[in-house]
Amino acid sequence: MLPLMDWVLELLSMERTPFRAYTVSALLLVLLALLFRTLLQLGSSWHRYYVNCRRLRCFPEPPRRNWLLGHLGMGQNTEEGMQSVDELVGRYSHSCLWWFGPWFPILRLFHPEAVKPVLLESAAIARKDYVFYGFLKPWLGDGLLLSNGPKWVRHRRMLTPAFHFDILKPYVKIFNQSTDIMHAKWRRLVASGSTSLDMFEQVSLMTLDGLQKCVFSYNSNCQETPSDYIAAIVELSSLVVRRQHRLLLHCDFLYRLTPDGRRFQRACDTVHRFTADVVQRRHQALNRLGREAWLKSKQGKTVDFIDILLLAKDEDGQDLSDEDIAAEADTFMFEGHDTTASGLSWVLYNLACHPEYQERCREEIKDLMRDKESEEMEWEDLSQMPFSTMCIKESLRLHPPVTAVSRRCTEDIKLPNGHVIPKGNICLISIYGTHHNPAVWPEPQVYNPHRFDPENSKNQPPLAFMPFSAGPRNCIGQNFAMAEMKVVLALTLLRFAVRLDESRPVRRKPELILRSENGLWLHLEPLGPSCESRPPAPRS
């Protein structure tokens, strides 16, 4: 240490004087103080870690790989990984402790009793955790999915009217139109010899098509022709998943230097340019006409999501900024297309596996449409599909589009069994695990729509079924998603019979949403008159 001090002082051209001795002593004292402070901080961190470990001992812990890795690598995003969750839930039906390395504990919750205190806690206490959601931030910004605190509360209150039934009703016409386009394409593909189609690919394009119309009043014709905006959204979803599985790329600086990081940035720029352009043009029209004249110009037309965001005001009369509007629109496009596409694809798969349920749904829909002049679903029809709704719900139980959500609580959370979740720990709420918990659902692997018969489901715990999460931060668009699934399912079963493609086995793959490893392929058999014989659906 002293030679280093001498060298520093020589650089400063300080002569050997008493002042030099005082300077050396002062520097040594500063270094000792810094060292002592660092040791105190390390000691404090170690003490907090030790206390946290002791408090977490009440939760059962599966055997680790070793002391260094913990359970890292034991959970895979594969079919085998899904089966290991089933085994874990069968053994630890309530909850268990999972370690990512030696320092990073995660509580995995599998039972409504364990899930309820966390999910129903206020949004200020049960906050979204950025370990699992942070990679979406450059894309989605501070929308409802990622924001916390007062900003989330303000936006949630302002956006809730956007999903009122009166706003959703006109969207049913858009669902019909997008489904008609998809079915017309299916008939052409089947006629050309392609009887087996990947439902994820087909339905994802359809939901993106419908969302662009509902959010932006924009028709990209993406089901028929390529769209840069749609391609960017698909690429962003894929890149986020790939990054999650590469630990070194969790560092933002390193990720930006990689080819994937550059592709991610280019795709973000494409999405943000599109959204910002729509918001800016709509804002200019609003400012030019004035609020009253602009509202009058919208009479008789479908009010889209951007319109509602532009008109939204908080309790102080403040508008959303253009940046906030763009973030909410990007969030809705992301959350609304993949999750609904997953739910629809899996319900078609489950009905293909169970022809008897498929035929019963078809008969219910035929009865509903019998006296109609056209094959078009209306809002009032959606409440008259009890058995089809039961089939959708059972599919969402068996194959939930989002398999888990995470929270990091800012206060201790007490569970009904007396255990306490210490504040600051991540809680991974396993929607899939809860839906497949044999302590909650008898024969959880069996597809049985009758579970959701009102008589059979009235004694189920409220959070035994939570495909759209629950509590203050539940999915704000769940009514939108259910309406779209009912319309698409009804029209699909009315026009097509779906059968399994036995040559392409289904292997589940949980990513941002639950999909199938190599697609979800079903055989399609057209029923009744072709869509081309009907008048073409009007385009928005």
C-alpha positions in Angstrom: 0.0 0.0 0.0 2.8 2.5 0.9 4.7 2.1 -2.4 1.5 2.9 -4.1 1.0 6.0 -1.9 4.6 7.1 -2.6 4.0 6.7 -6.4 0.7 8.7 -6.2 2.4 11.4 -4.2 5.4 11.6 -6.5 3.0 12.1 -9.4 1.6 15.0 -7.4 5.2 16.3 -7.0 4.8 16.5 -3.3 8.0 16.9 -1.3 8.8 14.8 1.8 7.3 17.2 4.4 5.1 16.7 7.5 2.2 17.6 5.2 3.0 14.6 3.1 2.8 12.3 6.1 -0.6 13.8 7.1 -1.8 13.3 3.5 -0.7 9.6 3.5 -2.4 9.1 6.9 -5.6 10.7 5.6 -5.7 8.6 2.5 -5.1 5.5 4.6 -8.0 6.4 6.9 -10.3 7.0 3.9 -9.3 3.6 2.4 -9.8 1.9 5.8 -13.2 3.7 6.2 -14.3 2.5 2.7 -13.1 -1.0 3.5 -14.9 -1.0 6.8 -18.1 0.3 5.1 -17.9 -2.4 2.5 -17.4 -5.1 5.2 -20.5 -3.7 7.1 -22.6 -3.8 3.9 -21.4 -7.4 3.1 -22.1 -8.3 6.7 -25.6 -6.7 6.6 -26.4 -8.5 3.3 -25.2 -11.8 4.7 -27.3 -11.3 7.8 -30.4 -10.5 5.7 -29.7 -13.5 3.5 -29.3 -15.7 6.6 -32.5 -14.4 8.3 -34.4 -14.8 5.0 -33.2 -18.4 4.6 -34.3 -19.2 8.2 -37.8 -17.8 7.5 -38.1 -19.7 4.3 -37.4 -23.1 6.0 -41.1 -23.6 6.7 -41.6 -24.2 3.0 -40.8 -27.7 1.6 -37.8 -27.9 -0.8 -37.3 -30.5 -3.5 -33.8 -32.0 -3.7 -31.3 -29.6 -5.3 -28.9 -30.5 -8.1 -26.1 -29.3 -5.8 -25.3 -26.5 -3.4 -24.0 -24.2 -6.2 -26.6 -24.5 -8.9 -29.6 -25.2 -6.6 -32.5 -26.2 -8.8 -31.1 -24.3 -11.9 -31.7 -26.4 -15.0 -34.2 -28.7 -13.4 -37.2 -26.9 -14.9 -37.3 -27.0 -18.7 -39.6 -25.4 -21.2 -40.5 -28.7 -22.8 -43.1 -31.5 -22.6 -40.9 -33.2 -20.0 -40.7 -29.9 -18.1 -44.5 -29.8 -18.0 -44.6 -33.3 -16.7 -42.1 -32.5 -14.0 -44.4 -29.7 -12.8 -47.2 -32.3 -12.6 -44.9 -34.4 -10.4 -43.9 -31.5 -8.3 -47.5 -30.5 -7.7 -48.5 -34.1 -6.9 -45.8 -34.1 -4.2 -46.0 -30.5 -2.9 -49.6 -29.6 -3.4 -49.5 -26.3 -1.6 -46.1 -24.7 -2.4 -42.4 -25.3 -2.5 -39.1 -23.4 -2.4 -37.0 -23.3 -5.6 -33.4 -22.0 -5.8 -31.8 -20.4 -8.8 -28.2 -20.9 -7.7 -27.1 -20.5 -4.0 -28.5 -17.0 -3.4 -31.8 -16.6 -5.3 -34.9 -18.3 -3.8 -38.3 -18.4 -5.5 -41.5 -19.5 -3.9 -43.6 -21.6 -6.3 -47.3 -21.6 -5.3 -49.7 -24.3 -6.5 -52.8 -24.1 -4.4 -55.7 -21.6 -4.2 -55.0 -21.1 -0.5 -51.4 -20.2 -1.2 -52.2 -18.1 -4.3 -55.1 -16.1 -2.9 -53.2 -13.9 -0.3 -50.6 -12.9 -2.9 -52.9 -12.3 -5.9 -55.6 -10.5 -3.9 -53.1 -8.2 -2.2 -53.1 -4.6 -3.3 -51.1 -3.8 -6.4 -48.9 -1.5 -4.3 -47.7 -4.4 -2.2 -47.9 -7.3 -4.7 -45.8 -5.8 -7.5 -44.9 -7.2 -10.8 -41.4 -8.7 -10.7 -38.9 -7.6 -13.4 -36.8 -10.7 -13.3 -39.6 -12.4 -15.4 -41.0 -9.4 -17.2 -38.1 -7.0 -17.6 -37.1 -8.2 -21.1 -40.4 -6.8 -22.5 -39.7 -3.3 -21.2 -38.0 -1.9 -24.3 -40.9 -3.1 -26.4 -43.9 -2.4 -24.2 -42.7 0.5 -22.1 -44.8 1.4 -19.0 -48.1 -0.1 -20.1 -50.4 -1.9 -17.7 -48.5 -5.2 -17.9 -45.2 -3.7 -16.6 -46.0 -0.5 -14.7 -46.3 -0.4 -10.9 -47.3 2.0 -8.2 -49.4 5.2 -8.7 -48.9 5.1 -12.5 -50.4 1.6 -12.8 -53.4 2.6 -10.5 -54.0 5.7 -12.7 -53.8 3.9 -16.0 -55.9 0.9 -14.8 -58.7 3.3 -13.7 -58.5 5.2 -17.0 -58.5 2.1 -19.2 -61.2 0.1 -17.4 -64.0 1.8 -19.4 -62.4 0.7 -22.7 -63.4 -2.9 -21.8 -67.0 -2.2 -20.9 -69.6 -4.4 -22.6 -71.0 -1.4 -24.6 -67.5 -0.8 -26.1 -66.9 -4.5 -26.8 -70.2 -5.2 -28.6 -69.2 -3.6 -31.9 -66.0 -5.6 -31.9 -68.0 -8.8 -32.5 -68.5 -7.7 -36.1 -64.7 -7.4 -36.5 -64.3 -10.9 -35.0 -66.8 -12.2 -37.6 -64.9 -10.5 -40.4 -61.5 -11.8 -39.4 -62.8 -15.3 -38.9 -64.5 -15.2 -42.4 -61.1 -14.3 -44.0 -59.4 -17.1 -42.1 -62.0 -19.7 -43.1 -62.0 -18.6 -46.8 -58.2 -19.2 -46.8 -58.7 -22.6 -45.1 -61.1 -23.7 -47.8 -58.7 -22.7 -50.5 -55.9 -24.6 -48.8 -58.0 -27.7 -48.3 -59.1 -27.6 -51.9 -55.5 -27.4 -53.0 -54.7 -30.5 -50.9 -53.5 -29.0 -47.6 -56.0 -30.7 -45.3 -53.7 -30.5 -42.2 -52.9 -27.0 -40.9 -50.9 -25.5 -38.0 -53.6 -23.9 -35.8 -51.1 -21.7 -34.0 -49.9 -20.1 -37.2 -53.3 -19.7 -38.7 -55.1 -18.4 -35.6 -52.3 -16.1 -34.6 -52.6 -14.2 -37.9 -56.3 -14.0 -37.5 -56.1 -12.6 -34.0 -53.5 -10.1 -35.1 -55.7 -9.1 -38.0 -58.7 -8.5 -35.7 -56.6 -6.6 -33.1 -55.2 -4.2 -35.6 -58.8 -3.3 -36.6 -60.0 -3.1 -32.9 -57.0 -1.1 -31.7 -56.0 1.1 -34.7 -59.0 0.8 -37.2 -56.3 -0.5 -39.5 -56.6 -3.3 -42.1 -53.2 -4.7 -42.9 -54.7 -7.8 -44.7 -52.0 -9.7 -42.8 -53.8 -13.0 -43.2 -53.2 -12.9 -46.9 -50.1 -10.7 -47.4 -46.9 -10.1 -45.3 -46.9 -7.1 -43.0 -43.7 -5.6 -41.6 -45.6 -4.6 -38.4 -47.0 -8.1 -37.8 -43.6 -9.7 -38.6 -42.0 -7.4 -36.1 -44.4 -8.4 -33.3 -43.9 -12.2 -34.1 -40.1 -11.7 -34.1 -40.1 -9.7 -30.8 -42.0 -12.5 -29.0 -39.5 -15.1 -30.4 -36.5 -13.1 -29.4 -37.7 -12.4 -25.8 -38.1 -16.2 -25.3 -34.7 -17.0 -26.7 -33.1 -14.4 -24.5 -34.7 -15.8 -21.4 -32.8 -19.1 -21.9 -29.4 -17.5 -22.4 -28.1 -16.3 -19.0 -25.2 -14.3 -20.3 -27.6 -12.2 -22.5 -29.6 -11.1 -19.5 -27.1 -8.3 -19.3 -28.5 -5.4 -21.4 -25.1 -4.2 -22.5 -24.0 -7.6 -23.8 -27.4 -8.3 -25.4 -27.2 -5.0 -27.4 -23.9 -6.2 -28.9 -25.3 -9.5 -30.2 -27.1 -10.1 -33.6 -30.3 -11.0 -31.6 -30.0 -7.7 -29.7 -29.7 -5.7 -32.9 -32.7 -7.6 -34.4 -34.7 -6.9 -31.3 -34.0 -3.2 -31.5 -34.9 -3.0 -35.2 -38.2 -4.8 -34.5 -38.9 -2.5 -31.6 -38.3 0.5 -33.9 -40.7 -0.9 -36.5 -43.5 -1.4 -33.9 -42.9 1.9 -32.2 -42.9 3.8 -35.5 -46.2 2.3 -36.5 -47.9 3.0 -33.2 -46.5 6.5 -32.8 -47.6 7.4 -36.4 -51.2 6.3 -35.7 -51.4 8.1 -32.3 -49.9 11.3 -33.7 -52.3 11.4 -36.7 -55.3 10.7 -34.5 -54.2 13.3 -32.0 -53.8 15.9 -34.7 -57.3 15.1 -36.0 -58.7 15.5 -32.4 -56.9 18.8 -31.9 -58.0 20.1 -35.3 -61.7 19.3 -35.0 -62.1 19.7 -31.2 -63.4 17.2 -28.9 -67.2 17.6 -29.6 -66.8 17.7 -33.4 -64.4 14.7 -33.3 -66.9 12.7 -31.2 -69.7 13.6 -33.6 -67.5 12.3 -36.5 -67.3 8.9 -34.8 -71.0 8.4 -34.4 -72.2 5.3 -36.2 -68.6 4.0 -36.4 -66.8 1.5 -34.2 -64.7 3.3 -31.6 -61.3 1.7 -31.5 -58.8 1.4 -28.6 -56.8 4.5 -29.6 -60.0 6.6 -29.7 -60.8 5.5 -26.1 -57.2 6.2 -24.9 -57.3 9.7 -26.5 -60.5 10.5 -24.7 -59.5 9.0 -21.3 -59.0 11.4 -18.4 -58.1 10.9 -14.8 -59.9 12.3 -11.8 -57.9 15.6 -12.2 -59.0 15.9 -15.9 -55.5 15.0 -17.2 -55.1 13.1 -20.5 -52.7 10.3 -21.2 -49.5 11.4 -23.0 -48.8 10.1 -26.5 -46.0 8.0 -25.0 -48.5 6.4 -22.6 -51.1 5.8 -25.3 -48.5 4.1 -27.5 -47.3 1.9 -24.6 -50.9 0.8 -23.8 -51.6 0.1 -27.5 -48.4 -2.0 -27.9 -49.2 -3.8 -24.6 -52.7 -4.7 -25.8 -51.4 -5.9 -29.2 -48.9 -8.1 -27.4 -51.2 -9.5 -24.7 -54.3 -9.8 -26.9 -53.0 -11.8 -29.9 -50.8 -14.6 -28.5 -52.9 -15.5 -25.5 -56.2 -15.6 -27.4 -54.5 -17.5 -30.3 -53.2 -20.0 -27.7 -56.6 -20.4 -26.0 -58.4 -20.9 -29.4 -55.8 -23.4 -30.8 -55.9 -25.6 -27.7 -59.7 -25.6 -27.5 -59.8 -26.8 -31.1 -57.2 -29.4 -30.3 -59.2 -30.6 -27.2 -62.4 -30.9 -29.3 -60.5 -32.7 -32.0 -59.4 -35.2 -29.3 -63.1 -35.6 -28.1 -65.4 -35.7 -31.2 -68.4 -36.3 -28.9 -67.9 -32.9 -27.2 -67.2 -31.3 -30.6 -70.4 -32.6 -32.0 -72.4 -31.4 -29.0 -70.9 -27.9 -29.4 -71.8 -27.9 -33.1 -75.4 -28.9 -32.4 -75.7 -26.1 -29.8 -74.4 -23.6 -32.3 -76.6 -24.9 -35.1 -79.6 -24.4 -32.8 -78.4 -20.9 -32.0 -78.0 -20.0 -35.7 -81.1 -21.8 -37.0 -83.4 -18.9 -37.5 -80.7 -16.4 -38.5 -80.5 -15.0 -42.1 -76.7 -15.1 -42.1 -73.9 -17.0 -40.4 -72.8 -14.0 -38.2 -72.4 -14.1 -34.5 -73.9 -11.2 -32.5 -73.1 -10.1 -29.0 -76.4 -11.5 -27.6 -75.5 -14.9 -29.0 -72.4 -15.2 -26.8 -74.5 -15.8 -23.6 -76.4 -18.6 -25.3 -73.6 -21.1 -25.7 -73.5 -22.7 -22.3 -71.9 -26.0 -23.3 -69.4 -24.4 -25.7 -68.4 -22.0 -23.0 -67.8 -25.0 -20.6 -65.6 -26.5 -23.3 -63.6 -23.3 -23.6 -63.2 -23.0 -19.8 -62.1 -26.6 -19.5 -59.5 -26.1 -22.2 -58.2 -23.0 -20.5 -57.9 -25.1 -17.3 -56.1 -27.9 -19.0 -54.0 -25.7 -21.3 -53.8 -22.2 -19.8 -52.3 -19.7 -22.3 -50.2 -18.1 -19.5 -48.8 -20.8 -17.3 -47.4 -18.6 -14.5 -47.3 -15.1 -13.2 -44.8 -13.6 -10.7 -45.0 -11.1 -7.9 -42.5 -9.6 -5.5 -44.3 -8.4 -2.3 -43.1 -5.3 -0.4 -44.5 -6.6 2.8 -44.7 -10.0 4.6 -47.7 -12.1 3.4 -49.3 -14.5 5.8 -50.8 -17.7 4.4 -53.9 -19.5 5.8 -51.7 -22.4 7.1 -49.7 -20.0 9.2 -46.6 -19.8 7.0 -45.3 -16.4 6.1 -43.8 -15.3 2.8 -41.0 -12.8 3.7 -41.1 -9.5 1.9 -38.8 -9.1 -1.0 -39.0 -12.8 -2.2 -40.3 -13.6 -5.7 -43.6 -15.6 -5.7 -44.1 -17.6 -8.9 -47.8 -18.3 -9.0 -48.2 -21.4 -11.1 -51.5 -21.1 -13.0 -50.7 -24.4 -14.7 -49.8 -26.1 -11.4 -53.0 -24.9 -9.7 -55.1 -26.0 -12.7 -53.5 -29.5 -12.5 -53.4 -29.9 -8.8 -55.1 -33.2 -7.8 -55.9 -31.8 -4.4 -58.1 -29.2 -6.2 -59.2 -30.9 -9.4 -59.9 -34.7 -9.4 -58.3 -36.4 -12.4 -56.6 -33.1 -13.5 -55.2 -34.5 -16.8 -58.6 -35.4 -18.1 -60.5 -33.1 -20.4 -64.0 -32.9 -18.9 -66.1 -29.8 -19.7 -68.8 -30.9 -17.1 -66.5 -29.6 -14.4 -67.8 -26.2 -15.3 -71.4 -27.1 -15.1 -72.9 -24.6 -12.6 -73.9 -27.4 -10.2 -70.4 -29.0 -10.3 -68.4 -25.8 -10.0 -70.2 -24.0 -7.2 -68.1 -25.6 -4.5 -64.7 -25.0 -6.2 -62.5 -22.4 -4.5 -62.6 -19.1 -6.4 -59.0 -19.2 -7.5 -59.0 -22.9 -8.5 -59.5 -21.5 -12.0 -57.6 -18.4 -13.0 -56.6 -18.4 -16.7 -56.6 -14.6 -16.7 -54.9 -14.3 -13.3 -56.9 -12.7 -10.5 -57.1 -9.9 -8.1 -56.3 -6.2 -8.7 -53.9 -7.1 -11.5 -56.1 -9.5 -13.4 -56.2 -9.4 -17.2 -58.2 -6.3 -18.1 -59.0 -7.7 -21.5 -60.5 -11.1 -20.4 -64.0 -10.2 -21.6 -62.6 -9.2 -25.0 -60.7 -12.5 -25.2 -63.6 -14.7 -24.2 -65.9 -12.9 -26.7 -63.4 -13.5 -29.5 -62.9 -17.1 -28.6 -66.7 -17.8 -28.6 -67.2 -16.1 -32.0 -64.3 -17.9 -33.6 -65.1 -21.3 -32.1 -68.8 -21.1 -33.0 -68.1 -20.2 -36.7 -65.3 -22.7 -37.0 -67.4 -25.6 -35.8 -70.3 -24.5 -37.9 -68.1 -24.7 -41.0 -65.5 -27.3 -40.3 -64.9 -30.6 -38.5 -61.5 -30.7 -36.8 -59.6 -34.0 -36.4 -56.2 -34.8 -35.0 -53.2 -35.2 -37.3 -51.8 -38.4 -35.8 -48.6 -38.1 -37.8 -47.6 -34.9 -35.9 -47.5 -35.6 -32.1 -48.2 -32.7 -29.8 -45.5 -31.7 -27.4 -46.4 -28.8 -25.1 -43.9 -25.9 -24.9 -44.4 -23.1 -22.3 -42.9 -19.9 -23.5 -44.5 -16.4 -23.2 -47.6 -18.4 -23.8 -48.3 -22.2 -23.9 -47.8 -23.4 -27.4 -46.8 -26.7 -29.1 -43.2 -27.5 -29.9 -43.6 -28.1 -33.7 -47.0 -26.4 -34.2 -50.4 -27.8 -33.4 -51.6 -29.6 -36.6 -55.3 -30.5 -37.2 -57.1 -32.0 -40.1 -59.9 -29.8 -41.4 -63.0 -31.1 -43.2 -65.3 -28.3 -44.7 -69.0 -28.5 -43.8 -71.8 -26.8 -45.6 -71.5 -24.0 -48.2 -68.2 -22.4 -48.7 -67.5 -18.9 -47.5 -66.8 -17.7 -51.0 -70.5 -18.2 -51.9 -71.4 -15.6 -49.2 -71.2 -11.8 -49.8 -67.6 -10.7 -48.8 -67.2 -9.3 -45.4 -66.8 -5.5 -45.4 -63.3 -4.4 -44.6 -62.5 -1.8 -41.9 
